[in-house]
Amino acid sequence: RENHSSAADLATLLEELATGETLGPAVADPVWASLERQEHLDGIARYLPATASYAGKCGDDAPAGRYAHDCALIGDGERRVIVAIMTDGAGGFEAVSRTGAALYQALPHA
């Protein structure tokens, strides 16, 4: 149950998967396919506009409202951005989803 990671670690992993430079397509492609099929959309994806794509992986919210994590590659047309959010005692997935939406809105849109 002890996990030792950071938002920077998760963002770096997603960047490696997105570029495929280190892991190669044999590893990166099936992982991306899995992330694109994510069914738990309570985090970053919750308040994104319908035009945005989400490929990510959320983490536990246990005990409820204490821990919530999500990392994703968000796409909107040609623009893609990696977002990683980790919380401890900051409102659970609601905080993650509102932070993800705020970050998305703060980015320049074409």
C-alpha positions in Angstrom: 0.0 0.0 0.0 3.0 2.3 0.4 3.4 4.2 -2.9 6.3 6.5 -3.4 5.8 8.7 -6.4 5.2 12.3 -7.3 3.2 14.3 -9.9 6.5 14.9 -11.7 7.2 11.1 -11.9 3.7 10.5 -13.4 4.2 13.3 -15.9 7.6 12.0 -16.9 6.1 8.5 -17.4 3.3 9.9 -19.6 5.8 11.9 -21.6 7.9 8.7 -22.2 4.8 6.9 -23.3 3.7 9.7 -25.6 7.0 10.0 -27.4 7.9 6.3 -27.3 11.6 7.2 -27.4 12.7 5.2 -24.4 10.0 2.5 -24.2 9.4 2.0 -27.9 6.1 1.3 -29.6 5.9 -2.3 -28.5 5.4 -1.1 -24.9 4.0 2.4 -25.4 1.2 1.6 -27.9 -0.7 -1.0 -25.8 -0.4 1.2 -22.7 -1.8 4.2 -24.5 -4.6 2.1 -25.9 -5.5 1.1 -22.3 -5.3 4.7 -21.0 -7.6 5.9 -23.8 -10.2 3.4 -22.6 -10.2 4.6 -19.0 -13.7 4.2 -17.6 -13.2 6.0 -14.3 -13.6 9.7 -15.3 -14.1 11.2 -11.9 -10.8 13.1 -11.9 -9.3 15.3 -14.6 -11.8 14.3 -17.2 -14.9 15.2 -15.3 -15.2 18.9 -16.2 -13.3 18.9 -19.5 -15.3 20.0 -22.6 -16.7 17.4 -24.9 -14.1 18.5 -27.6 -11.2 17.4 -25.3 -9.8 13.9 -25.4 -8.5 12.2 -22.2 -6.1 9.3 -21.9 -5.2 8.8 -18.2 -5.2 6.8 -15.0 -6.7 7.9 -11.7 -5.8 6.7 -8.2 -7.5 5.9 -5.0 -9.8 8.2 -3.1 -9.5 6.2 0.1 -10.5 7.1 2.7 -13.1 9.1 0.8 -12.1 12.7 0.1 -8.5 12.3 1.4 -6.3 11.0 -1.4 -7.0 11.5 -5.1 -4.6 11.3 -8.0 -5.0 11.5 -11.7 -2.6 11.9 -14.6 -3.5 12.2 -18.2 -2.7 13.3 -21.7 -5.4 15.8 -22.7 -5.9 16.6 -26.3 -7.8 19.3 -28.1 -7.3 19.3 -31.8 -3.6 19.3 -32.5 -2.7 20.5 -29.0 -1.8 18.0 -26.3 -0.8 18.5 -22.7 0.2 16.3 -19.9 -1.4 16.9 -16.5 -0.6 15.2 -13.2 -2.5 16.1 -10.0 -2.0 14.4 -6.6 -3.8 15.4 -3.4 -3.7 14.7 0.3 -6.6 16.0 2.3 -7.6 18.5 -0.4 -11.2 17.5 -1.3 -10.6 14.2 -3.2 -11.6 13.8 -6.8 -13.7 17.0 -6.8 -10.5 18.9 -6.2 -8.7 17.0 -8.9 -11.5 17.5 -11.4 -11.8 21.3 -10.7 -8.0 21.7 -10.8 -7.8 19.8 -14.1 -10.5 22.0 -15.6 -8.8 25.2 -14.4 -5.5 24.1 -15.9 -7.1 23.2 -19.2 -8.9 26.6 -19.3 -5.6 28.4 -18.5 -3.8 26.9 -21.5 -3.9 28.8 -24.8 -6.4 27.3 -27.2 -6.1 27.5 -30.9 
